[in-house]
Amino acid sequence: IKTRVKRGHRELAFQEVARLMELAPDDALALEVSAHTYAAFGFKGDASNIWRRLAKIHEQQGRIAERDRAILMVLKMNPDDPEALALGARSLYDAGRKKEAEALKKRLMEVERASDRGLYFFSLGRVFGQPNRDGSVLRGDRF
């Protein structure tokens, strides 16, 4: 796949990524290769979705450093991604890096305020497991 990307053979690279994902849909390396392939051809939204999926898999398997790396990849592609900001803030908070967590939390608030969609799913209360206005809570085991 890497050779296909280097040579600019987009269709062949995507065909191989599709086969790879069919054979190993939850494999961390397969997901990472897929994300890099999509990003290399400018499909940042698709790449971000795969990085998010990879972060969730790492979270489920207790690989926190790898989860955080995947979150950072999403933020690298889209610094205003609300889900990645929320996950990053929670991750930093859990690691005791409160100042950095507060910075991401502040950015998340700015993104939500600027959004005309009203992203309540990513509200700050849910990031830190505190009740939202409607009483619901997003726990650390779901994102």
C-alpha positions as CSV (number, residue, x, y, z in Angstrom):
1,I,0.0,0.0,0.0
2,K,2.8,2.3,0.9
3,T,4.3,1.9,-2.6
4,R,1.0,2.6,-4.2
5,V,0.7,5.8,-2.2
6,K,4.2,6.9,-3.1
7,R,3.5,6.4,-6.7
8,G,0.2,8.2,-6.5
9,H,-1.9,5.1,-7.5
10,R,-4.9,6.1,-5.5
11,E,-7.4,3.6,-6.9
12,L,-5.1,0.6,-6.3
13,A,-4.1,1.9,-2.8
14,F,-7.8,2.2,-1.9
15,Q,-8.6,-1.3,-3.3
16,E,-5.8,-2.7,-1.1
17,V,-7.0,-0.8,1.9
18,A,-10.5,-2.1,1.3
19,R,-9.2,-5.7,1.2
20,L,-7.1,-5.1,4.3
21,M,-10.0,-3.7,6.2
22,E,-12.2,-6.7,5.1
23,L,-9.6,-9.1,6.4
24,A,-8.6,-7.3,9.6
25,P,-11.3,-4.7,10.4
26,D,-10.2,-4.2,14.1
27,D,-6.5,-4.6,13.7
28,A,-4.6,-1.6,14.9
29,L,-1.9,-1.7,12.3
30,A,-4.5,-2.2,9.5
31,L,-6.4,0.8,10.7
32,E,-3.3,3.0,11.0
33,V,-2.2,2.1,7.4
34,S,-5.7,2.8,6.2
35,A,-5.8,6.2,8.0
36,H,-2.4,7.2,6.6
37,T,-3.5,6.2,3.1
38,Y,-6.7,8.2,3.2
39,A,-4.8,11.2,4.6
40,A,-2.1,10.9,1.9
41,F,-4.7,11.4,-0.8
42,G,-6.4,14.3,1.0
43,F,-9.4,12.4,2.5
44,K,-8.9,13.9,5.9
45,G,-12.5,13.2,7.0
46,D,-12.2,9.5,6.3
47,A,-8.7,9.4,7.9
48,S,-10.1,11.2,11.0
49,N,-12.9,8.6,11.3
50,I,-10.4,5.8,11.1
51,W,-8.2,7.4,13.7
52,R,-11.2,7.9,16.0
53,R,-12.1,4.2,15.6
54,L,-8.5,3.3,16.4
55,A,-8.6,5.4,19.5
56,K,-11.7,3.6,20.7
57,I,-10.1,0.2,20.1
58,H,-7.0,1.3,22.0
59,E,-9.2,2.6,24.8
60,Q,-11.0,-0.7,25.0
61,Q,-7.7,-2.6,25.2
62,G,-6.2,-0.3,27.8
63,R,-3.5,1.1,25.5
64,I,-3.7,4.6,26.7
65,A,-0.6,6.0,25.0
66,E,-1.8,4.6,21.6
67,R,-5.3,6.0,22.2
68,D,-3.8,9.4,22.9
69,R,-1.6,9.2,19.7
70,A,-4.7,8.4,17.6
71,I,-6.6,11.4,19.2
72,L,-3.6,13.7,18.4
73,M,-3.7,12.5,14.8
74,V,-7.4,13.5,14.5
75,L,-6.5,16.9,16.0
76,K,-3.6,17.3,13.6
77,M,-6.0,16.9,10.7
78,N,-8.8,19.0,12.2
79,P,-7.9,21.1,15.3
80,D,-11.6,21.9,15.7
81,D,-12.9,18.3,15.8
82,P,-15.2,18.4,18.8
83,E,-15.0,14.7,19.5
84,A,-11.2,14.7,19.5
85,L,-11.1,17.8,21.6
86,A,-13.4,16.1,24.1
87,L,-11.4,12.9,24.1
88,G,-8.1,14.8,24.4
89,A,-9.4,16.9,27.3
90,R,-10.6,13.8,29.1
91,S,-7.3,12.0,28.4
92,L,-5.2,14.9,29.7
93,Y,-7.4,15.3,32.7
94,D,-7.1,11.6,33.5
95,A,-3.3,11.9,33.2
96,G,-3.3,14.7,35.7
97,R,-2.4,17.3,33.1
98,K,-5.1,19.7,34.2
99,K,-3.7,22.9,32.6
100,E,-3.5,21.3,29.2
101,A,-6.9,19.7,29.7
102,E,-8.4,23.1,30.5
103,A,-6.9,24.5,27.3
104,L,-8.6,21.8,25.2
105,K,-11.8,22.2,27.2
106,K,-11.8,26.0,26.5
107,R,-11.2,25.3,22.8
108,L,-14.1,22.8,22.8
109,M,-16.4,25.4,24.3
110,E,-15.3,27.9,21.6
111,V,-16.0,25.3,18.9
112,E,-19.4,24.4,20.3
113,R,-20.4,28.1,20.6
114,A,-19.3,28.7,17.0
115,S,-21.3,25.7,15.8
116,D,-24.8,26.3,14.5
117,R,-25.5,22.6,15.1
118,G,-25.4,22.8,18.9
119,L,-23.1,19.9,19.7
120,Y,-24.6,18.9,23.0
121,F,-23.2,15.4,22.7
122,F,-19.8,16.8,23.2
123,S,-20.7,19.1,26.1
124,L,-18.1,19.6,28.8
125,G,-20.1,17.9,31.4
126,R,-20.0,14.7,29.4
127,V,-16.3,15.0,29.0
128,F,-15.7,14.8,32.7
129,G,-18.6,12.6,33.6
130,Q,-20.7,15.4,35.2
131,P,-24.4,15.6,34.5
132,N,-25.6,17.6,31.6
133,R,-28.6,19.9,31.6
134,D,-30.8,16.9,30.7
135,G,-29.3,14.8,33.5
136,S,-27.5,12.4,31.2
137,V,-23.8,11.6,31.7
138,L,-21.1,10.3,29.3
139,R,-18.9,8.0,31.3
140,G,-15.2,7.3,30.5
141,D,-16.0,3.9,29.0
142,R,-18.0,5.5,26.1
143,F,-17.1,8.1,23.6
